[in-house]
Amino acid sequence: MGRGPVQLRRIENKINRQVTFSKRRNGLLKKAHEISVLCDAEVALIVFSTKGKLYEYSSHSSMEGILERYQRYSFEERAVLNPSIEDQANWGDEYVRLKSKLDALQKSQSC
């Protein structure tokens, strides 16, 4: 039988906090491995303890490869969400060009 919901707040007792960190870290690493195996997903997990110790897990491919892929994706996402001033200036030119094409098509269809 499981416990009820855990109240999420910082554990004040240093020893209990460390024990909880270790147990939950191991559970998190296990879940990362499970999702990578069951779903054939690329998984990268990075955890730093309060003392700065690094714990990491990466699926089939290397951690570096997954992080490079993440950075490329993030860069592309930011480029779409936050276009540069040059891109925005080109949109005006593109709008004028497409508008004139549309007008020409509408004229040719109405004749």
Phi and psi restraints in degrees (range 20) as a CNS / XPLOR table:
assign (resid 1 and name C) (resid 2 and name N)
       (resid 2 and name CA) (resid 2 and name C) 1.0 -83.8 20.0 2
assign (resid 2 and name N) (resid 2 and name CA)
       (resid 2 and name C) (resid 3 and name N) 1.0 170.0 20.0 2
assign (resid 2 and name C) (resid 3 and name N)
       (resid 3 and name CA) (resid 3 and name C) 1.0 -83.6 20.0 2
assign (resid 3 and name N) (resid 3 and name CA)
       (resid 3 and name C) (resid 4 and name N) 1.0 168.7 20.0 2
assign (resid 3 and name C) (resid 4 and name N)
       (resid 4 and name CA) (resid 4 and name C) 1.0 -76.7 20.0 2
assign (resid 4 and name N) (resid 4 and name CA)
       (resid 4 and name C) (resid 5 and name N) 1.0 -177.2 20.0 2
assign (resid 4 and name C) (resid 5 and name N)
       (resid 5 and name CA) (resid 5 and name C) 1.0 -63.4 20.0 2
assign (resid 5 and name N) (resid 5 and name CA)
       (resid 5 and name C) (resid 6 and name N) 1.0 142.6 20.0 2
assign (resid 5 and name C) (resid 6 and name N)
       (resid 6 and name CA) (resid 6 and name C) 1.0 -90.0 20.0 2
assign (resid 6 and name N) (resid 6 and name CA)
       (resid 6 and name C) (resid 7 and name N) 1.0 133.9 20.0 2
assign (resid 6 and name C) (resid 7 and name N)
       (resid 7 and name CA) (resid 7 and name C) 1.0 -75.5 20.0 2
assign (resid 7 and name N) (resid 7 and name CA)
       (resid 7 and name C) (resid 8 and name N) 1.0 121.4 20.0 2
assign (resid 7 and name C) (resid 8 and name N)
       (resid 8 and name CA) (resid 8 and name C) 1.0 -84.5 20.0 2
assign (resid 8 and name N) (resid 8 and name CA)
       (resid 8 and name C) (resid 9 and name N) 1.0 104.3 20.0 2
assign (resid 8 and name C) (resid 9 and name N)
       (resid 9 and name CA) (resid 9 and name C) 1.0 -157.9 20.0 2
assign (resid 9 and name N) (resid 9 and name CA)
       (resid 9 and name C) (resid 10 and name N) 1.0 160.6 20.0 2
assign (resid 9 and name C) (resid 10 and name N)
       (resid 10 and name CA) (resid 10 and name C) 1.0 -60.4 20.0 2
assign (resid 10 and name N) (resid 10 and name CA)
       (resid 10 and name C) (resid 11 and name N) 1.0 135.2 20.0 2
assign (resid 10 and name C) (resid 11 and name N)
       (resid 11 and name CA) (resid 11 and name C) 1.0 -81.6 20.0 2
assign (resid 11 and name N) (resid 11 and name CA)
       (resid 11 and name C) (resid 12 and name N) 1.0 119.8 20.0 2
assign (resid 11 and name C) (resid 12 and name N)
       (resid 12 and name CA) (resid 12 and name C) 1.0 -73.7 20.0 2
assign (resid 12 and name N) (resid 12 and name CA)
       (resid 12 and name C) (resid 13 and name N) 1.0 -38.7 20.0 2
assign (resid 12 and name C) (resid 13 and name N)
       (resid 13 and name CA) (resid 13 and name C) 1.0 -70.7 20.0 2
assign (resid 13 and name N) (resid 13 and name CA)
       (resid 13 and name C) (resid 14 and name N) 1.0 119.9 20.0 2
assign (resid 13 and name C) (resid 14 and name N)
       (resid 14 and name CA) (resid 14 and name C) 1.0 -60.7 20.0 2
assign (resid 14 and name N) (resid 14 and name CA)
       (resid 14 and name C) (resid 15 and name N) 1.0 -41.7 20.0 2
assign (resid 14 and name C) (resid 15 and name N)
       (resid 15 and name CA) (resid 15 and name C) 1.0 -68.2 20.0 2
assign (resid 15 and name N) (resid 15 and name CA)
       (resid 15 and name C) (resid 16 and name N) 1.0 -46.4 20.0 2
assign (resid 15 and name C) (resid 16 and name N)
       (resid 16 and name CA) (resid 16 and name C) 1.0 -61.4 20.0 2
assign (resid 16 and name N) (resid 16 and name CA)
       (resid 16 and name C) (resid 17 and name N) 1.0 -37.5 20.0 2
assign (resid 16 and name C) (resid 17 and name N)
       (resid 17 and name CA) (resid 17 and name C) 1.0 -64.1 20.0 2
assign (resid 17 and name N) (resid 17 and name CA)
       (resid 17 and name C) (resid 18 and name N) 1.0 -41.9 20.0 2
assign (resid 17 and name C) (resid 18 and name N)
       (resid 18 and name CA) (resid 18 and name C) 1.0 -67.3 20.0 2
assign (resid 18 and name N) (resid 18 and name CA)
       (resid 18 and name C) (resid 19 and name N) 1.0 -41.7 20.0 2
assign (resid 18 and name C) (resid 19 and name N)
       (resid 19 and name CA) (resid 19 and name C) 1.0 -62.5 20.0 2
assign (resid 19 and name N) (resid 19 and name CA)
       (resid 19 and name C) (resid 20 and name N) 1.0 -45.7 20.0 2
assign (resid 19 and name C) (resid 20 and name N)
       (resid 20 and name CA) (resid 20 and name C) 1.0 -62.8 20.0 2
assign (resid 20 and name N) (resid 20 and name CA)
       (resid 20 and name C) (resid 21 and name N) 1.0 -41.8 20.0 2
assign (resid 20 and name C) (resid 21 and name N)
       (resid 21 and name CA) (resid 21 and name C) 1.0 -58.9 20.0 2
assign (resid 21 and name N) (resid 21 and name CA)
       (resid 21 and name C) (resid 22 and name N) 1.0 -47.2 20.0 2
assign (resid 21 and name C) (resid 22 and name N)
       (resid 22 and name CA) (resid 22 and name C) 1.0 -61.6 20.0 2
assign (resid 22 and name N) (resid 22 and name CA)
       (resid 22 and name C) (resid 23 and name N) 1.0 -46.0 20.0 2
assign (resid 22 and name C) (resid 23 and name N)
       (resid 23 and name CA) (resid 23 and name C) 1.0 -63.9 20.0 2
assign (resid 23 and name N) (resid 23 and name CA)
       (resid 23 and name C) (resid 24 and name N) 1.0 -46.9 20.0 2
assign (resid 23 and name C) (resid 24 and name N)
       (resid 24 and name CA) (resid 24 and name C) 1.0 -70.2 20.0 2
assign (resid 24 and name N) (resid 24 and name CA)
       (resid 24 and name C) (resid 25 and name N) 1.0 -34.6 20.0 2
assign (resid 24 and name C) (resid 25 and name N)
       (resid 25 and name CA) (resid 25 and name C) 1.0 -62.4 20.0 2
assign (resid 25 and name N) (resid 25 and name CA)
       (resid 25 and name C) (resid 26 and name N) 1.0 -46.3 20.0 2
assign (resid 25 and name C) (resid 26 and name N)
       (resid 26 and name CA) (resid 26 and name C) 1.0 -62.5 20.0 2
assign (resid 26 and name N) (resid 26 and name CA)
       (resid 26 and name C) (resid 27 and name N) 1.0 -40.1 20.0 2
assign (resid 26 and name C) (resid 27 and name N)
       (resid 27 and name CA) (resid 27 and name C) 1.0 -64.4 20.0 2
assign (resid 27 and name N) (resid 27 and name CA)
       (resid 27 and name C) (resid 28 and name N) 1.0 -39.7 20.0 2
assign (resid 27 and name C) (resid 28 and name N)
       (resid 28 and name CA) (resid 28 and name C) 1.0 -65.9 20.0 2
assign (resid 28 and name N) (resid 28 and name CA)
       (resid 28 and name C) (resid 29 and name N) 1.0 -43.2 20.0 2
assign (resid 28 and name C) (resid 29 and name N)
       (resid 29 and name CA) (resid 29 and name C) 1.0 -62.5 20.0 2
assign (resid 29 and name N) (resid 29 and name CA)
       (resid 29 and name C) (resid 30 and name N) 1.0 -40.2 20.0 2
assign (resid 29 and name C) (resid 30 and name N)
       (resid 30 and name CA) (resid 30 and name C) 1.0 -63.5 20.0 2
assign (resid 30 and name N) (resid 30 and name CA)
       (resid 30 and name C) (resid 31 and name N) 1.0 -44.8 20.0 2
assign (resid 30 and name C) (resid 31 and name N)
       (resid 31 and name CA) (resid 31 and name C) 1.0 -63.5 20.0 2
assign (resid 31 and name N) (resid 31 and name CA)
       (resid 31 and name C) (resid 32 and name N) 1.0 -38.6 20.0 2
assign (resid 31 and name C) (resid 32 and name N)
       (resid 32 and name CA) (resid 32 and name C) 1.0 -62.3 20.0 2
assign (resid 32 and name N) (resid 32 and name CA)
       (resid 32 and name C) (resid 33 and name N) 1.0 -43.1 20.0 2
assign (resid 32 and name C) (resid 33 and name N)
       (resid 33 and name CA) (resid 33 and name C) 1.0 -64.0 20.0 2
assign (resid 33 and name N) (resid 33 and name CA)
       (resid 33 and name C) (resid 34 and name N) 1.0 -44.2 20.0 2
assign (resid 33 and name C) (resid 34 and name N)
       (resid 34 and name CA) (resid 34 and name C) 1.0 -60.6 20.0 2
assign (resid 34 and name N) (resid 34 and name CA)
       (resid 34 and name C) (resid 35 and name N) 1.0 -46.3 20.0 2
assign (resid 34 and name C) (resid 35 and name N)
       (resid 35 and name CA) (resid 35 and name C) 1.0 -67.1 20.0 2
assign (resid 35 and name N) (resid 35 and name CA)
       (resid 35 and name C) (resid 36 and name N) 1.0 -32.8 20.0 2
assign (resid 35 and name C) (resid 36 and name N)
       (resid 36 and name CA) (resid 36 and name C) 1.0 -69.2 20.0 2
assign (resid 36 and name N) (resid 36 and name CA)
       (resid 36 and name C) (resid 37 and name N) 1.0 -37.6 20.0 2
assign (resid 36 and name C) (resid 37 and name N)
       (resid 37 and name CA) (resid 37 and name C) 1.0 -77.4 20.0 2
assign (resid 37 and name N) (resid 37 and name CA)
       (resid 37 and name C) (resid 38 and name N) 1.0 -50.6 20.0 2
assign (resid 37 and name C) (resid 38 and name N)
       (resid 38 and name CA) (resid 38 and name C) 1.0 -65.8 20.0 2
assign (resid 38 and name N) (resid 38 and name CA)
       (resid 38 and name C) (resid 39 and name N) 1.0 -38.2 20.0 2
assign (resid 38 and name C) (resid 39 and name N)
       (resid 39 and name CA) (resid 39 and name C) 1.0 -109.4 20.0 2
assign (resid 39 and name N) (resid 39 and name CA)
       (resid 39 and name C) (resid 40 and name N) 1.0 3.1 20.0 2
assign (resid 39 and name C) (resid 40 and name N)
       (resid 40 and name CA) (resid 40 and name C) 1.0 52.0 20.0 2
assign (resid 40 and name N) (resid 40 and name CA)
       (resid 40 and name C) (resid 41 and name N) 1.0 43.0 20.0 2
assign (resid 40 and name C) (resid 41 and name N)
       (resid 41 and name CA) (resid 41 and name C) 1.0 -96.9 20.0 2
assign (resid 41 and name N) (resid 41 and name CA)
       (resid 41 and name C) (resid 42 and name N) 1.0 150.1 20.0 2
assign (resid 41 and name C) (resid 42 and name N)
       (resid 42 and name CA) (resid 42 and name C) 1.0 -84.7 20.0 2
assign (resid 42 and name N) (resid 42 and name CA)
       (resid 42 and name C) (resid 43 and name N) 1.0 122.1 20.0 2
assign (resid 42 and name C) (resid 43 and name N)
       (resid 43 and name CA) (resid 43 and name C) 1.0 -126.3 20.0 2
assign (resid 43 and name N) (resid 43 and name CA)
       (resid 43 and name C) (resid 44 and name N) 1.0 135.0 20.0 2
assign (resid 43 and name C) (resid 44 and name N)
       (resid 44 and name CA) (resid 44 and name C) 1.0 -130.7 20.0 2
assign (resid 44 and name N) (resid 44 and name CA)
       (resid 44 and name C) (resid 45 and name N) 1.0 127.0 20.0 2
assign (resid 44 and name C) (resid 45 and name N)
       (resid 45 and name CA) (resid 45 and name C) 1.0 -129.1 20.0 2
assign (resid 45 and name N) (resid 45 and name CA)
       (resid 45 and name C) (resid 46 and name N) 1.0 129.2 20.0 2
assign (resid 45 and name C) (resid 46 and name N)
       (resid 46 and name CA) (resid 46 and name C) 1.0 -127.6 20.0 2
assign (resid 46 and name N) (resid 46 and name CA)
       (resid 46 and name C) (resid 47 and name N) 1.0 127.0 20.0 2
assign (resid 46 and name C) (resid 47 and name N)
       (resid 47 and name CA) (resid 47 and name C) 1.0 -132.8 20.0 2
assign (resid 47 and name N) (resid 47 and name CA)
       (resid 47 and name C) (resid 48 and name N) 1.0 131.0 20.0 2
assign (resid 47 and name C) (resid 48 and name N)
       (resid 48 and name CA) (resid 48 and name C) 1.0 -110.8 20.0 2
assign (resid 48 and name N) (resid 48 and name CA)
       (resid 48 and name C) (resid 49 and name N) 1.0 132.2 20.0 2
assign (resid 48 and name C) (resid 49 and name N)
       (resid 49 and name CA) (resid 49 and name C) 1.0 -74.6 20.0 2
assign (resid 49 and name N) (resid 49 and name CA)
       (resid 49 and name C) (resid 50 and name N) 1.0 172.9 20.0 2
assign (resid 49 and name C) (resid 50 and name N)
       (resid 50 and name CA) (resid 50 and name C) 1.0 -64.5 20.0 2
assign (resid 50 and name N) (resid 50 and name CA)
       (resid 50 and name C) (resid 51 and name N) 1.0 -23.9 20.0 2
assign (resid 50 and name C) (resid 51 and name N)
       (resid 51 and name CA) (resid 51 and name C) 1.0 -89.3 20.0 2
assign (resid 51 and name N) (resid 51 and name CA)
       (resid 51 and name C) (resid 52 and name N) 1.0 0.6 20.0 2
assign (resid 51 and name C) (resid 52 and name N)
       (resid 52 and name CA) (resid 52 and name C) 1.0 92.2 20.0 2
assign (resid 52 and name N) (resid 52 and name CA)
       (resid 52 and name C) (resid 53 and name N) 1.0 7.1 20.0 2
assign (resid 52 and name C) (resid 53 and name N)
       (resid 53 and name CA) (resid 53 and name C) 1.0 -75.1 20.0 2
assign (resid 53 and name N) (resid 53 and name CA)
       (resid 53 and name C) (resid 54 and name N) 1.0 137.2 20.0 2
assign (resid 53 and name C) (resid 54 and name N)
       (resid 54 and name CA) (resid 54 and name C) 1.0 -93.4 20.0 2
assign (resid 54 and name N) (resid 54 and name CA)
       (resid 54 and name C) (resid 55 and name N) 1.0 133.0 20.0 2
assign (resid 54 and name C) (resid 55 and name N)
       (resid 55 and name CA) (resid 55 and name C) 1.0 -125.7 20.0 2
assign (resid 55 and name N) (resid 55 and name CA)
       (resid 55 and name C) (resid 56 and name N) 1.0 131.6 20.0 2
assign (resid 55 and name C) (resid 56 and name N)
       (resid 56 and name CA) (resid 56 and name C) 1.0 -142.8 20.0 2
assign (resid 56 and name N) (resid 56 and name CA)
       (resid 56 and name C) (resid 57 and name N) 1.0 157.0 20.0 2
assign (resid 56 and name C) (resid 57 and name N)
       (resid 57 and name CA) (resid 57 and name C) 1.0 -143.7 20.0 2
assign (resid 57 and name N) (resid 57 and name CA)
       (resid 57 and name C) (resid 58 and name N) 1.0 137.0 20.0 2
assign (resid 57 and name C) (resid 58 and name N)
       (resid 58 and name CA) (resid 58 and name C) 1.0 -137.7 20.0 2
assign (resid 58 and name N) (resid 58 and name CA)
       (resid 58 and name C) (resid 59 and name N) 1.0 144.1 20.0 2
assign (resid 58 and name C) (resid 59 and name N)
       (resid 59 and name CA) (resid 59 and name C) 1.0 -74.2 20.0 2
assign (resid 59 and name N) (resid 59 and name CA)
       (resid 59 and name C) (resid 60 and name N) 1.0 -154.4 20.0 2
assign (resid 59 and name C) (resid 60 and name N)
       (resid 60 and name CA) (resid 60 and name C) 1.0 -41.8 20.0 2
assign (resid 60 and name N) (resid 60 and name CA)
       (resid 60 and name C) (resid 61 and name N) 1.0 -51.5 20.0 2
assign (resid 60 and name C) (resid 61 and name N)
       (resid 61 and name CA) (resid 61 and name C) 1.0 -82.1 20.0 2
assign (resid 61 and name N) (resid 61 and name CA)
       (resid 61 and name C) (resid 62 and name N) 1.0 173.6 20.0 2
assign (resid 61 and name C) (resid 62 and name N)
       (resid 62 and name CA) (resid 62 and name C) 1.0 -78.1 20.0 2
assign (resid 62 and name N) (resid 62 and name CA)
       (resid 62 and name C) (resid 63 and name N) 1.0 157.9 20.0 2
assign (resid 62 and name C) (resid 63 and name N)
       (resid 63 and name CA) (resid 63 and name C) 1.0 -59.5 20.0 2
assign (resid 63 and name N) (resid 63 and name CA)
       (resid 63 and name C) (resid 64 and name N) 1.0 -42.4 20.0 2
assign (resid 63 and name C) (resid 64 and name N)
       (resid 64 and name CA) (resid 64 and name C) 1.0 -60.5 20.0 2
assign (resid 64 and name N) (resid 64 and name CA)
       (resid 64 and name C) (resid 65 and name N) 1.0 -42.9 20.0 2
assign (resid 64 and name C) (resid 65 and name N)
       (resid 65 and name CA) (resid 65 and name C) 1.0 -62.6 20.0 2
assign (resid 65 and name N) (resid 65 and name CA)
       (resid 65 and name C) (resid 66 and name N) 1.0 -42.8 20.0 2
assign (resid 65 and name C) (resid 66 and name N)
       (resid 66 and name CA) (resid 66 and name C) 1.0 -67.0 20.0 2
assign (resid 66 and name N) (resid 66 and name CA)
       (resid 66 and name C) (resid 67 and name N) 1.0 -41.7 20.0 2
assign (resid 66 and name C) (resid 67 and name N)
       (resid 67 and name CA) (resid 67 and name C) 1.0 -66.8 20.0 2
assign (resid 67 and name N) (resid 67 and name CA)
       (resid 67 and name C) (resid 68 and name N) 1.0 -37.6 20.0 2
assign (resid 67 and name C) (resid 68 and name N)
       (resid 68 and name CA) (resid 68 and name C) 1.0 -62.9 20.0 2
assign (resid 68 and name N) (resid 68 and name CA)
       (resid 68 and name C) (resid 69 and name N) 1.0 -43.1 20.0 2
assign (resid 68 and name C) (resid 69 and name N)
       (resid 69 and name CA) (resid 69 and name C) 1.0 -62.0 20.0 2
assign (resid 69 and name N) (resid 69 and name CA)
       (resid 69 and name C) (resid 70 and name N) 1.0 -42.0 20.0 2
assign (resid 69 and name C) (resid 70 and name N)
       (resid 70 and name CA) (resid 70 and name C) 1.0 -61.4 20.0 2
assign (resid 70 and name N) (resid 70 and name CA)
       (resid 70 and name C) (resid 71 and name N) 1.0 -44.6 20.0 2
assign (resid 70 and name C) (resid 71 and name N)
       (resid 71 and name CA) (resid 71 and name C) 1.0 -64.0 20.0 2
assign (resid 71 and name N) (resid 71 and name CA)
       (resid 71 and name C) (resid 72 and name N) 1.0 -41.6 20.0 2
assign (resid 71 and name C) (resid 72 and name N)
       (resid 72 and name CA) (resid 72 and name C) 1.0 -61.8 20.0 2
assign (resid 72 and name N) (resid 72 and name CA)
       (resid 72 and name C) (resid 73 and name N) 1.0 -45.1 20.0 2
assign (resid 72 and name C) (resid 73 and name N)
       (resid 73 and name CA) (resid 73 and name C) 1.0 -62.6 20.0 2
assign (resid 73 and name N) (resid 73 and name CA)
       (resid 73 and name C) (resid 74 and name N) 1.0 -45.3 20.0 2
assign (resid 73 and name C) (resid 74 and name N)
       (resid 74 and name CA) (resid 74 and name C) 1.0 -62.6 20.0 2
assign (resid 74 and name N) (resid 74 and name CA)
       (resid 74 and name C) (resid 75 and name N) 1.0 -40.5 20.0 2
assign (resid 74 and name C) (resid 75 and name N)
       (resid 75 and name CA) (resid 75 and name C) 1.0 -63.8 20.0 2
assign (resid 75 and name N) (resid 75 and name CA)
       (resid 75 and name C) (resid 76 and name N) 1.0 -45.1 20.0 2
assign (resid 75 and name C) (resid 76 and name N)
       (resid 76 and name CA) (resid 76 and name C) 1.0 -63.7 20.0 2
assign (resid 76 and name N) (resid 76 and name CA)
       (resid 76 and name C) (resid 77 and name N) 1.0 -41.1 20.0 2
assign (resid 76 and name C) (resid 77 and name N)
       (resid 77 and name CA) (resid 77 and name C) 1.0 -62.7 20.0 2
assign (resid 77 and name N) (resid 77 and name CA)
       (resid 77 and name C) (resid 78 and name N) 1.0 -43.7 20.0 2
assign (resid 77 and name C) (resid 78 and name N)
       (resid 78 and name CA) (resid 78 and name C) 1.0 -65.5 20.0 2
assign (resid 78 and name N) (resid 78 and name CA)
       (resid 78 and name C) (resid 79 and name N) 1.0 -37.0 20.0 2
assign (resid 78 and name C) (resid 79 and name N)
       (resid 79 and name CA) (resid 79 and name C) 1.0 -63.2 20.0 2
assign (resid 79 and name N) (resid 79 and name CA)
       (resid 79 and name C) (resid 80 and name N) 1.0 -35.9 20.0 2
assign (resid 79 and name C) (resid 80 and name N)
       (resid 80 and name CA) (resid 80 and name C) 1.0 -74.6 20.0 2
assign (resid 80 and name N) (resid 80 and name CA)
       (resid 80 and name C) (resid 81 and name N) 1.0 -43.0 20.0 2
assign (resid 80 and name C) (resid 81 and name N)
       (resid 81 and name CA) (resid 81 and name C) 1.0 -76.5 20.0 2
assign (resid 81 and name N) (resid 81 and name CA)
       (resid 81 and name C) (resid 82 and name N) 1.0 -31.0 20.0 2
assign (resid 81 and name C) (resid 82 and name N)
       (resid 82 and name CA) (resid 82 and name C) 1.0 -128.4 20.0 2
assign (resid 82 and name N) (resid 82 and name CA)
       (resid 82 and name C) (resid 83 and name N) 1.0 75.6 20.0 2
assign (resid 82 and name C) (resid 83 and name N)
       (resid 83 and name CA) (resid 83 and name C) 1.0 -65.7 20.0 2
assign (resid 83 and name N) (resid 83 and name CA)
       (resid 83 and name C) (resid 84 and name N) 1.0 150.6 20.0 2
assign (resid 83 and name C) (resid 84 and name N)
       (resid 84 and name CA) (resid 84 and name C) 1.0 -72.7 20.0 2
assign (resid 84 and name N) (resid 84 and name CA)
       (resid 84 and name C) (resid 85 and name N) 1.0 166.8 20.0 2
assign (resid 84 and name C) (resid 85 and name N)
       (resid 85 and name CA) (resid 85 and name C) 1.0 -63.0 20.0 2
assign (resid 85 and name N) (resid 85 and name CA)
       (resid 85 and name C) (resid 86 and name N) 1.0 -37.2 20.0 2
assign (resid 85 and name C) (resid 86 and name N)
       (resid 86 and name CA) (resid 86 and name C) 1.0 -62.8 20.0 2
assign (resid 86 and name N) (resid 86 and name CA)
       (resid 86 and name C) (resid 87 and name N) 1.0 -43.2 20.0 2
assign (resid 86 and name C) (resid 87 and name N)
       (resid 87 and name CA) (resid 87 and name C) 1.0 -61.0 20.0 2
assign (resid 87 and name N) (resid 87 and name CA)
       (resid 87 and name C) (resid 88 and name N) 1.0 -43.5 20.0 2
assign (resid 87 and name C) (resid 88 and name N)
       (resid 88 and name CA) (resid 88 and name C) 1.0 -64.9 20.0 2
assign (resid 88 and name N) (resid 88 and name CA)
       (resid 88 and name C) (resid 89 and name N) 1.0 -36.8 20.0 2
assign (resid 88 and name C) (resid 89 and name N)
       (resid 89 and name CA) (resid 89 and name C) 1.0 -65.8 20.0 2
assign (resid 89 and name N) (resid 89 and name CA)
       (resid 89 and name C) (resid 90 and name N) 1.0 -38.1 20.0 2
assign (resid 89 and name C) (resid 90 and name N)
       (resid 90 and name CA) (resid 90 and name C) 1.0 -67.7 20.0 2
assign (resid 90 and name N) (resid 90 and name CA)
       (resid 90 and name C) (resid 91 and name N) 1.0 -28.1 20.0 2
assign (resid 90 and name C) (resid 91 and name N)
       (resid 91 and name CA) (resid 91 and name C) 1.0 -61.4 20.0 2
assign (resid 91 and name N) (resid 91 and name CA)
       (resid 91 and name C) (resid 92 and name N) 1.0 -38.1 20.0 2
assign (resid 91 and name C) (resid 92 and name N)
       (resid 92 and name CA) (resid 92 and name C) 1.0 -62.5 20.0 2
assign (resid 92 and name N) (resid 92 and name CA)
       (resid 92 and name C) (resid 93 and name N) 1.0 -45.8 20.0 2
assign (resid 92 and name C) (resid 93 and name N)
       (resid 93 and name CA) (resid 93 and name C) 1.0 -62.0 20.0 2
assign (resid 93 and name N) (resid 93 and name CA)
       (resid 93 and name C) (resid 94 and name N) 1.0 -43.0 20.0 2
assign (resid 93 and name C) (resid 94 and name N)
       (resid 94 and name CA) (resid 94 and name C) 1.0 -63.4 20.0 2
assign (resid 94 and name N) (resid 94 and name CA)
       (resid 94 and name C) (resid 95 and name N) 1.0 -40.3 20.0 2
assign (resid 94 and name C) (resid 95 and name N)
       (resid 95 and name CA) (resid 95 and name C) 1.0 -60.9 20.0 2
assign (resid 95 and name N) (resid 95 and name CA)
       (resid 95 and name C) (resid 96 and name N) 1.0 -46.9 20.0 2
assign (resid 95 and name C) (resid 96 and name N)
       (resid 96 and name CA) (resid 96 and name C) 1.0 -61.6 20.0 2
assign (resid 96 and name N) (resid 96 and name CA)
       (resid 96 and name C) (resid 97 and name N) 1.0 -43.7 20.0 2
assign (resid 96 and name C) (resid 97 and name N)
       (resid 97 and name CA) (resid 97 and name C) 1.0 -62.7 20.0 2
assign (resid 97 and name N) (resid 97 and name CA)
       (resid 97 and name C) (resid 98 and name N) 1.0 -47.7 20.0 2
assign (resid 97 and name C) (resid 98 and name N)
       (resid 98 and name CA) (resid 98 and name C) 1.0 -67.7 20.0 2
assign (resid 98 and name N) (resid 98 and name CA)
       (resid 98 and name C) (resid 99 and name N) 1.0 -36.1 20.0 2
assign (resid 98 and name C) (resid 99 and name N)
       (resid 99 and name CA) (resid 99 and name C) 1.0 -63.4 20.0 2
assign (resid 99 and name N) (resid 99 and name CA)
       (resid 99 and name C) (resid 100 and name N) 1.0 -42.4 20.0 2
assign (resid 99 and name C) (resid 100 and name N)
       (resid 100 and name CA) (resid 100 and name C) 1.0 -67.2 20.0 2
assign (resid 100 and name N) (resid 100 and name CA)
       (resid 100 and name C) (resid 101 and name N) 1.0 -36.1 20.0 2
assign (resid 100 and name C) (resid 101 and name N)
       (resid 101 and name CA) (resid 101 and name C) 1.0 -63.4 20.0 2
assign (resid 101 and name N) (resid 101 and name CA)
       (resid 101 and name C) (resid 102 and name N) 1.0 -44.0 20.0 2
assign (resid 101 and name C) (resid 102 and name N)
       (resid 102 and name CA) (resid 102 and name C) 1.0 -61.9 20.0 2
assign (resid 102 and name N) (resid 102 and name CA)
       (resid 102 and name C) (resid 103 and name N) 1.0 -44.2 20.0 2
assign (resid 102 and name C) (resid 103 and name N)
       (resid 103 and name CA) (resid 103 and name C) 1.0 -61.3 20.0 2
assign (resid 103 and name N) (resid 103 and name CA)
       (resid 103 and name C) (resid 104 and name N) 1.0 -42.8 20.0 2
assign (resid 103 and name C) (resid 104 and name N)
       (resid 104 and name CA) (resid 104 and name C) 1.0 -63.7 20.0 2
assign (resid 104 and name N) (resid 104 and name CA)
       (resid 104 and name C) (resid 105 and name N) 1.0 -41.6 20.0 2
assign (resid 104 and name C) (resid 105 and name N)
       (resid 105 and name CA) (resid 105 and name C) 1.0 -64.9 20.0 2
assign (resid 105 and name N) (resid 105 and name CA)
       (resid 105 and name C) (resid 106 and name N) 1.0 -42.6 20.0 2
assign (resid 105 and name C) (resid 106 and name N)
       (resid 106 and name CA) (resid 106 and name C) 1.0 -65.3 20.0 2
assign (resid 106 and name N) (resid 106 and name CA)
       (resid 106 and name C) (resid 107 and name N) 1.0 -36.9 20.0 2
assign (resid 106 and name C) (resid 107 and name N)
       (resid 107 and name CA) (resid 107 and name C) 1.0 -65.0 20.0 2
assign (resid 107 and name N) (resid 107 and name CA)
       (resid 107 and name C) (resid 108 and name N) 1.0 -44.4 20.0 2
assign (resid 107 and name C) (resid 108 and name N)
       (resid 108 and name CA) (resid 108 and name C) 1.0 -68.2 20.0 2
assign (resid 108 and name N) (resid 108 and name CA)
       (resid 108 and name C) (resid 109 and name N) 1.0 -31.0 20.0 2
assign (resid 108 and name C) (resid 109 and name N)
       (resid 109 and name CA) (resid 109 and name C) 1.0 -77.6 20.0 2
assign (resid 109 and name N) (resid 109 and name CA)
       (resid 109 and name C) (resid 110 and name N) 1.0 -28.5 20.0 2
assign (resid 109 and name C) (resid 110 and name N)
       (resid 110 and name CA) (resid 110 and name C) 1.0 -79.4 20.0 2
assign (resid 110 and name N) (resid 110 and name CA)
       (resid 110 and name C) (resid 111 and name N) 1.0 -18.0 20.0 2
